[in-house]
Amino acid sequence: MDQFVSIVNNLPDNDLSSRGNAYIFPIVFPEQSTSELKGNINDKIIKIVKEFYESETDEKKIANDLILYIYATLSSNTYREYYYEIIYHGLLKGMVRVPLPVEKELYFKLRDLGKELAKAQLLEININLLESTIECEGNINIPVQKIIFSIDENTILFKGYHKQESFKLKNVPSEVYAYSIMGYDVLETYLKYKTYPYINRGLNDVDIKEVIKMIESLVKYMNIIEDIDSVVEGVLATS
């Protein structure tokens, strides 16, 4: 398992909880009596976190910052290793908790990293494709039947229905090939939905730009996780 938490900016699929055994925590929640949207974070927690802010800050912003802090913390490999026995085996007494740091600088570092991580996960991060080292070789305008990964050559080969139909992406970072979530290879699963049986057409320039952006975003996501791990280590040591 390589992902303990995800963030969404729209309504999640009900299967996440009914079949995927996931818990969904919305930032706001409607009151049963009035249907008015109210904050879904306990006022006592908001009051504690508010002490990190020097000036009078809107509680909605504090709540949004806290969500990003929690998202970053739960995404950390260091955090999951720290609570490994409880999270995965339930062998120890106690509960998993999200620690608050003594130093507010650590809190805001994780908030900022959580914001960048969310952008990477949602494919909203700023990626300059002109600076990408990934190159495309061959005619991309083919209906893709099969995709072959070559880790040793750092390439992804896209094959059509005819023997002469193929193109490849070169200089693909090797670390993205093995990245998986719950047993699903992220890149392989993503590219499957670019094949002809799913889109019923050949690929085009927009598709390839989306694929490259996905790869670059995944690399960025993994790098941000490493930065988060180093900060979380400090939080766990002092909380």
C-alpha positions in Angstrom: 0.0 0.0 0.0 1.5 3.3 -1.1 -1.3 5.7 -0.3 -3.1 6.1 3.0 -5.1 9.3 2.1 -6.4 11.1 -1.0 -7.9 14.6 -1.4 -10.7 15.4 -3.8 -12.2 18.7 -5.0 -15.6 17.2 -6.0 -18.0 14.6 -4.7 -16.3 11.2 -4.3 -17.7 8.0 -5.6 -19.8 6.2 -3.1 -17.9 3.0 -3.8 -14.9 4.4 -1.9 -16.8 3.9 1.4 -19.3 1.1 0.5 -16.8 -1.2 -1.3 -13.4 0.4 -0.7 -13.7 0.6 3.1 -12.6 4.2 3.1 -13.7 7.1 5.4 -14.7 10.4 3.8 -14.2 13.6 5.7 -15.8 16.7 4.0 -14.6 20.1 5.0 -18.2 21.3 5.3 -21.3 19.4 6.2 -25.0 20.3 6.0 -27.1 20.7 9.2 -29.9 18.2 9.2 -32.5 20.8 10.3 -31.6 23.7 8.0 -29.3 22.1 5.4 -27.0 25.1 6.1 -23.3 24.2 5.3 -21.2 24.4 8.4 -17.6 23.6 9.1 -16.9 20.0 9.8 -13.9 20.6 12.1 -14.4 20.8 15.9 -14.3 24.3 17.2 -11.9 23.3 20.0 -9.4 22.1 17.4 -9.7 25.4 15.4 -9.1 27.3 18.6 -5.9 25.4 19.3 -4.6 25.8 15.8 -5.5 29.4 15.8 -2.7 30.1 18.2 -0.2 29.4 15.4 -1.5 32.5 13.6 -0.1 35.9 14.6 -3.0 38.1 13.3 -6.8 37.6 13.3 -7.4 35.0 10.7 -10.6 33.8 9.2 -11.7 30.4 10.7 -12.5 29.1 7.2 -8.9 29.7 6.2 -7.6 28.0 9.3 -9.8 25.0 8.6 -8.6 24.8 5.0 -5.0 25.1 6.2 -5.6 22.3 8.8 -7.0 20.0 6.1 -3.8 20.5 4.1 -1.6 19.9 7.1 -3.5 16.7 7.9 -3.4 15.6 4.3 0.4 16.1 4.2 0.9 14.2 7.5 -1.2 11.2 6.5 0.6 11.0 3.2 3.9 10.6 4.9 5.7 7.3 4.7 7.4 8.3 8.0 4.1 8.8 9.6 2.7 5.4 8.5 5.8 3.6 9.6 5.5 5.3 13.0 2.0 4.0 13.5 2.5 0.8 11.4 1.3 -1.7 13.9 -1.9 0.2 14.7 -2.8 1.1 11.1 -2.2 -2.3 9.5 -2.5 -4.8 12.3 -4.2 -3.3 15.3 -1.7 -5.0 17.5 -1.1 -2.2 19.9 -3.4 -0.4 22.2 -4.2 3.2 21.3 -5.3 5.1 18.3 -3.7 6.7 15.3 -3.5 10.5 15.9 -2.4 13.5 13.9 0.2 15.3 16.1 0.5 19.0 16.2 4.0 20.4 16.3 5.4 22.5 19.1 7.0 24.8 16.5 4.5 26.6 14.3 7.1 26.7 11.5 6.7 23.0 11.1 2.9 23.3 10.9 3.1 25.9 8.1 5.8 23.9 6.3 3.5 20.8 6.2 0.5 23.0 5.2 2.4 24.4 2.2 3.7 20.9 1.2 0.2 19.6 1.6 -1.0 22.3 -0.8 1.6 21.4 -3.4 0.9 17.7 -2.9 -2.8 18.2 -3.5 -2.1 20.1 -6.7 0.1 17.2 -7.9 -2.5 14.6 -7.0 -5.3 16.5 -8.8 -3.0 17.2 -11.8 -3.3 20.9 -11.1 0.3 21.5 -10.5 2.1 23.9 -12.8 4.1 21.7 -15.2 6.1 23.3 -18.0 6.0 20.7 -20.8 8.7 22.6 -22.7 11.1 21.8 -19.9 10.2 18.1 -19.7 13.0 15.7 -20.8 10.4 13.2 -22.0 10.5 12.9 -25.8 8.0 11.4 -28.2 9.3 9.4 -31.2 7.0 8.2 -34.0 3.5 8.8 -35.2 1.1 9.3 -32.3 -2.1 9.3 -34.3 -2.8 5.6 -34.0 -5.5 3.6 -32.1 -3.5 2.1 -29.3 -3.9 -1.6 -28.6 -1.0 -2.4 -26.4 1.4 -0.5 -24.1 4.8 -2.0 -23.3 7.0 -0.6 -20.5 10.8 -0.9 -20.7 12.4 0.2 -17.4 15.9 -0.5 -18.5 15.5 1.8 -21.5 13.3 4.3 -19.8 10.7 4.0 -22.6 7.0 3.4 -23.0 6.1 1.8 -26.3 2.5 2.3 -27.7 1.5 -0.3 -30.3 -1.4 -0.1 -32.7 -3.4 -2.8 -34.3 -1.1 -3.1 -37.3 2.5 -4.1 -37.1 3.9 -0.8 -38.4 1.8 1.3 -36.1 3.8 2.3 -33.0 5.4 5.2 -31.2 7.3 5.6 -28.0 8.0 8.0 -25.1 11.6 8.2 -24.2 13.5 9.4 -21.1 10.6 8.4 -18.8 11.8 8.6 -15.1 12.3 5.0 -13.9 10.7 5.6 -10.5 7.2 6.1 -11.9 7.0 2.6 -13.3 6.8 0.8 -9.9 4.6 3.4 -8.1 1.5 1.6 -7.0 -1.6 2.1 -4.8 -3.3 -0.9 -3.3 -1.6 -3.1 -5.8 -2.5 -1.0 -8.9 0.4 0.5 -10.9 -0.6 4.1 -11.2 0.9 4.8 -14.6 -0.1 1.5 -16.2 -3.7 2.0 -14.9 -3.8 5.6 -16.2 -2.5 4.7 -19.6 -5.0 1.8 -20.0 -7.7 4.4 -20.4 -5.8 5.9 -23.3 -6.1 2.7 -25.4 -8.6 2.3 -28.2 -11.1 0.1 -26.4 -11.7 3.0 -23.9 -11.5 6.1 -26.1 -12.6 4.6 -29.4 -10.2 6.7 -31.4 -6.5 7.3 -32.1 -4.4 9.4 -29.9 -3.6 13.1 -30.6 -1.3 15.8 -29.4 -3.6 16.7 -26.5 -3.5 13.1 -25.2 0.3 12.9 -25.3 0.6 16.2 -23.4 -1.8 14.9 -20.8 0.3 11.7 -20.5 3.5 13.6 -20.1 1.9 15.9 -17.6 0.7 12.9 -15.6 4.2 11.4 -15.5 5.8 14.7 -14.5 3.1 15.2 -11.8 3.7 11.8 -10.5 7.4 12.5 -10.2 6.6 15.8 -8.4 4.2 14.0 -6.1 6.8 11.5 -5.1 9.4 14.2 -4.5 7.0 16.2 -2.3 6.4 13.1 -0.2 10.1 12.9 0.5 10.1 16.5 1.6 7.1 15.8 3.8 8.8 12.8 5.4 11.7 14.9 6.6 9.3 17.5 8.2 7.0 14.8 9.8 10.1 13.2 11.4 10.7 16.5 13.2 7.0 16.8 14.2 6.9 13.2 15.7 10.1 13.8 17.6 8.8 16.9 19.4 5.1 16.3 19.8 
